[in-house]
């Protein structure tokens, strides 16, 4: 399920929106396949007698494995990693939800990590270091993490350049700068804390 437009601020542009890589299903999918194979072998090789309970027991495990796989699929459908022109958004959860939002201005560094298997499959973890209380955030099972890192860093740099150009351009016109600053706040491009900080700087207080 794609990220809902209601989660975007006015004039906020969605750059990237992806679900986890299919490697996300490695454990639940592997368990379902292994149990299915065992159940098929058990039903074809055992014919009555004392061991007749084995296929039935495997059938129960197979049902549980399929339920686990189905639940993982629903979780996957409702997990989004998104990049906009102003922030990184991560949302996860079908019933109870959790999420992380990182303004691009606060992104200090981006790294990715891949095992040999993940590199072959095109999956991996993305580590985002940011200013503030969160510090470092790890996002697992990201599709093509090296490409995602490149996209994110490009838009972080654009954001920095845009704000640097805005701050440096026409320092004498404080009223105009404050008006632009209020516009950024209303559009959700900056936070209230950032607004007050820039306002104090412009007013020299």
WOBELNOR-V220516 format. One record per residue. N is the residue number from 0. PHI is phi in degrees with one decimal (none if undefined). OMEGA is omega in radians with two decimals (NA if undefined). NEAR is the number of other C-alpha atoms within 12 Angstrom. Layout:
# WOBELNOR-V220516
N_PHI_OMEGA_NEAR, N_PHI_OMEGA_NEAR
This chain:
# WOBELNOR-V220516
0_none_-3.12_21, 1_-68.3_3.12_21, 2_-63.3_-3.10_26, 3_-69.4_3.10_16, 4_-58.6_-3.12_16, 5_-66.7_3.12_10, 6_-84.3_-3.13_23, 7_-97.9_3.07_24, 8_-78.9_3.12_22, 9_-62.5_-3.14_19, 10_67.4_3.06_18, 11_-87.6_-3.06_22, 12_-106.3_3.12_23, 13_-83.1_-3.11_27, 14_-93.2_-3.06_22, 15_-147.2_3.10_27, 16_-145.3_-3.06_28, 17_-133.7_2.97_30, 18_-91.8_3.07_31, 19_-59.3_3.05_36, 20_-61.8_-3.12_28, 21_-63.0_3.06_25, 22_-61.0_3.04_28, 23_-54.2_-3.10_29, 24_-92.3_-3.03_26, 25_-56.7_-3.08_23, 26_-74.3_-3.09_17, 27_-67.2_3.11_25, 28_-67.4_3.11_25, 29_-63.1_3.12_19, 30_-64.8_-3.14_23, 31_-65.2_-3.13_28, 32_-66.9_-3.13_21, 33_-62.4_3.14_21, 34_-68.1_3.11_26, 35_-63.1_3.13_25, 36_-61.9_3.14_19, 37_-62.3_3.14_24, 38_-66.1_3.12_26, 39_-64.2_3.11_19, 40_-64.6_-3.12_17, 41_-63.7_-3.12_22, 42_-72.0_-3.11_21, 43_-88.6_-3.06_14, 44_-99.3_-3.05_15, 45_-102.4_-3.09_18, 46_-127.2_3.08_14, 47_72.4_3.12_14, 48_77.9_-3.08_10, 49_-59.1_-3.05_9, 50_-84.5_-3.12_15, 51_-63.7_-3.12_17, 52_-73.8_-3.05_17, 53_-61.1_3.12_23, 54_-59.8_3.13_27, 55_-66.1_3.10_20, 56_-63.6_3.10_19, 57_-64.7_3.09_26, 58_-63.0_3.09_25, 59_-64.5_3.12_19, 60_-62.7_3.11_23, 61_-63.8_3.12_27, 62_-61.7_3.12_20, 63_-64.7_3.13_20, 64_-64.2_3.12_26, 65_-68.8_3.07_25, 66_-63.7_3.09_18, 67_-59.6_3.13_22, 68_-62.1_3.12_24, 69_-63.4_3.11_18, 70_-65.7_3.10_20, 71_-61.5_3.12_27, 72_-63.9_3.12_26, 73_-63.0_3.09_21, 74_-61.9_3.13_25, 75_-61.9_-3.13_30, 76_-61.4_-3.08_25, 77_-105.6_3.04_28, 78_-117.8_-3.10_36, 79_-129.9_2.94_36, 80_-115.7_-3.04_40, 81_-130.7_3.03_37, 82_-124.0_3.05_34, 83_-114.2_3.13_36, 84_-76.8_3.13_34, 85_-134.5_-3.07_41, 86_-162.4_2.97_36, 87_-102.3_-3.12_43, 88_-124.6_3.03_33, 89_-126.2_3.12_35, 90_-131.2_-3.11_32, 91_-149.6_3.04_29, 92_127.5_3.10_20, 93_-96.5_3.13_19, 94_-97.1_3.02_11, 95_-95.9_-3.05_11, 96_-112.4_2.99_14, 97_-138.5_-3.09_16, 98_-156.1_3.11_21, 99_-134.8_3.06_24, 100_-129.4_-3.13_27, 101_-127.2_3.06_35, 102_-60.8_-3.09_32, 103_-60.5_-3.14_36, 104_-63.8_-3.08_32, 105_-94.9_3.13_29, 106_-75.3_-3.13_32, 107_-95.6_-3.09_23, 108_-159.4_3.13_24, 109_-132.7_3.08_31, 110_-129.7_3.05_26, 111_-132.7_-3.10_31, 112_-135.8_-3.14_26, 113_-137.1_2.94_23, 114_-78.6_3.14_16, 115_-60.2_-3.14_11, 116_-64.1_-3.14_14, 117_-63.1_3.12_25, 118_-65.2_3.11_21, 119_-65.0_-3.07_13, 120_-83.7_-3.12_20, 121_83.7_3.12_25, 122_-125.3_3.10_31, 123_166.2_3.13_33, 124_-103.4_3.09_31, 125_-115.2_3.14_32, 126_-114.1_-3.11_28, 127_-114.1_3.07_36, 128_-95.9_-3.09_26, 129_-138.2_3.05_26, 130_-74.8_-3.14_17, 131_110.6_-3.04_15, 132_-74.6_-3.02_10, 133_-71.4_3.13_17, 134_69.4_-3.12_17, 135_-112.4_3.11_21, 136_-115.7_3.11_28, 137_-109.7_3.10_23, 138_-115.9_-3.01_36, 139_-94.7_3.06_31, 140_55.8_3.10_35, 141_-81.3_3.07_37, 142_-71.9_3.08_34, 143_44.0_-3.03_29, 144_-58.6_-3.14_34, 145_-67.0_3.10_24, 146_-68.9_3.12_20, 147_-62.9_3.09_33, 148_-59.2_-3.13_29, 149_-63.1_3.13_20, 150_-60.9_-3.11_24, 151_-63.5_-3.12_40, 152_-64.4_3.09_30, 153_-61.0_-3.11_23, 154_-77.7_3.00_28, 155_-63.5_3.14_31, 156_-65.5_3.08_22, 157_-59.7_-3.13_19, 158_-63.5_3.13_25, 159_-63.3_-3.14_22, 160_-62.6_-3.13_17, 161_-63.0_-3.11_20, 162_-71.5_3.11_24, 163_-65.0_3.11_16, 164_-64.1_3.14_14, 165_-67.8_-3.10_21, 166_-68.4_-3.05_23, 167_-83.5_-3.05_15, 168_-79.8_3.07_16, 169_66.1_3.12_16, 170_-68.2_-3.07_18, 171_-73.2_-3.07_13, 172_-91.4_-3.08_16, 173_-65.0_-3.12_21, 174_-60.9_3.13_15, 175_-66.0_3.12_18, 176_-63.8_3.12_27, 177_-65.2_3.12_26, 178_-64.3_3.10_18, 179_-65.4_3.14_25, 180_-63.2_3.11_31, 181_-64.8_3.09_22, 182_-63.0_3.10_19, 183_-63.0_3.12_26, 184_-65.5_-3.12_24, 185_-65.5_3.13_18, 186_-80.3_3.14_20, 187_82.5_-3.13_26, 188_-74.8_3.08_32, 189_-131.6_3.13_30, 190_-87.4_3.09_25, 191_-60.8_3.12_18, 192_-62.8_3.12_14, 193_-66.6_3.11_21, 194_-60.6_-3.12_25, 195_-65.0_3.13_19, 196_-65.0_3.12_17, 197_-67.7_3.13_28, 198_-63.4_3.11_24, 199_-63.0_3.13_16, 200_-66.2_-3.14_17, 201_-65.2_-3.12_24, 202_-84.7_3.08_16, 203_71.1_-3.12_11, 204_-114.7_NA_9
